[in-house]
Amino acid sequence: MALEAHLNKLKIKHKEMESKITKESGFPAIDQFKINGLKREKMKLKEEISNIESQIAS
């Protein structure tokens, strides 16, 4: 159960990262360095989510 709660928190955080990326992309002076950092964080979250989902499935 604790693993599922952690998974839900990660999914929420992943969605928040998507919102941040969209927001940053909407500014007239796009900070590509910041956007790339956000995308890397989002990818790490996605990998962690996938790992936890595979643990739950087995």
C-alpha positions, 0 to 999 in steps of 0.5 A: 500500500505504501508503494501505491501511495508513493506511486500516486504522489509521483504521478501527481508530480509528473503532471505538475512538471508537464504544467511547468514545462507548458507554462515556461514554453509560453513565455516570449523569452523561452529559457531553453536551459530551464525547460530542458532541466524540467524535462529531465526531471519529468523523465526521471519521474516517469522512469521511477513510475515505470519501475514502481508499476513493474514492482506492483505488477509482479 
